């Protein structure tokens, strides 16, 4: 492999690294999440931690943060061996972590959030003046001048919250700052602002570990990086010797994983376009996106987390807040799905990527979860809206047979089912509805291998029946295995379109990083 | 299925689909707990008090719970949607006052008086529903407001009509005195309404939507259920139930005054909670509310037979709510353990 391989020691001969993790191994029942991992961050360095989902990045961070114990290995901070048993230890040792999901309390002000639990007091009361002064100071130091520390966090944008979160972590004076995908929700401008703050911080003699899937950002920001693959370190590099292609290669590795690949029958794809989308835009999340789906076709849409792919799906289903521009044509007729129940009537089905919060009715029976979107079809008459119990049940049975939901699971509250079966239930809901156009976001999220394959087969069968399917996923093998055509998004725009034959994992990953090679083919 | 798939299936049994003994016990209690409690109370009261299990006393209990039972139907539906309706007490009295004013002071027919009273009650419910669903004000605030407004209107109407109105029409007298087969007319109305509500919740799309919107509003929205319409209809139904309760209370007391139905709101909520409806919404059934009403009625009746004063009765109602809440919480903890 043409990657610069350097031992961490030779890079840091002058100074003792601020953080040195050696031989870290973490075993979970059945898997080895981290296998003899060395990870070193120097003073005044931004160090990237790179790898695919499941490579072990978050396990490593959790060990540092005191959430997990390491099965084996040692951690040395400032040349002194330490043990991190819990989050308090981590904080005491100067480790600050900014997580992807923010921990701010929306109803408190910025100042109150930054000093939560550590408010300056005057006798027993919070010293408001002092609190605001110190919060202002904390934000000023980061060059965040545009946020008023007296506003409630609920009123801030996501990017502003991210900055407040960083200010909060930094106000604890950490020597090691870990950022877990901080840019997933940020716009280009906000990313730039964050970067200049991080560069300034670097000068303060602290070490920064930066986790990201966005290789361009890593190359622009970081000094060095460590690539994890399958729980092992495959490369430690200096970014000045690194290119985007080399990073792609390092994270993917040579080994092609075996995954589901559907049998395409091209004759199955009809000529007619079922869905035509032109110039779809929504805020800064979706920018001028055009595509179409033929009958019987599965179109894959992928991108890094937060690239706008989910918003495209939601726009089609009428579930996007704010202005949506562009035209959507369904079977040649122009439609504007303003709300999900309108979209449903138009023949669009939508599977959310967020099964637990947005998909399931936990207390209802599985069969009721399946039938809830189609009940109108099963009443005696419009004026006599009583559900024909037996015909619903028969219809559910035949769907459940296809999606392989066990008949014994149907009368049980859906909360008792496993994740895979819950997913099959939500999918069954839209199969029963018999929508012409199906938008499936992360159809196999949190589902075991067996159920995964069943879901793939089901999607294949649906396409064969003549349905038009948009699969939105961050799982590249899944997109590759399922799709007839693939669109890749980056920062709200399409960066590439691939046909099934020309697509490769490497090209997709590169396009997800914003490289334009096949634009508008 | 390949051999590997089979092995995998074995290695990952769907263990969440199996219930442990404690979870099963909690689940069973949730299903039938209230009925068992009702049965035990019936047995104990019958054995300790000779007059308790007589036809006259049973009729008495049923007539007593008819009003609160009907109000509790509407309250159950609203609470299934994570809401609450604090206006049911004043709307019930409002309905009775309207009947009194029209039938006695303006000599309209009973049928017309009842029809107008029910329409106005539904109207109040619609206002509640629209403010909750479309303007998105908290239900507790909205219904507190309408409750106060209607209450003021009631006082005005009563003051204009001599502070109290006696309704003597044979229709109302008959509801208390007459029997259909073995049951008093009031009890028949109560049971018929519960049956209708049960069918509505179980057998119609609207009923399923109530459970869906109450169980997970986001998911309901994304399943294409028009949640605002469901909410508005539910509050309107709650208003209708209060209106019907107004007809029943007119029959029960005969003389309508400001004192009528004062504790109705709290009794109705007690009944719903004792019935075991989840305050988190989306779970429970109206049949259980009926059982709650029967438990409530039996305890009140027993205390009356034992000549406890009204003050004690109120205190005991309070303990009932607390006890039911604790039991429900225990069942929930057991289930989520």
Interface residues (C-beta under 8 A of the other chain):
Chain A: X317 X319 X339 X340 X341 X343 X344 X345 X350 X352 X357 X358 X359 X360 X361 X362 X363 X364 X368 X371 X372 X373 X375 X376 X379 X385 X386 X387 X389 X409 X412 X416 X417 X418 X421 X429 X448 X449 X450 X453
Chain B: X5 X8 X9 X12 X14 X15 X16 X17 X19 X199 X203 X204 X205 X206 X208 X209 X211 X212 X215 X216 X218 X219 X220 X221 X222 X223 X224 X225 X226 X278 X282 X283
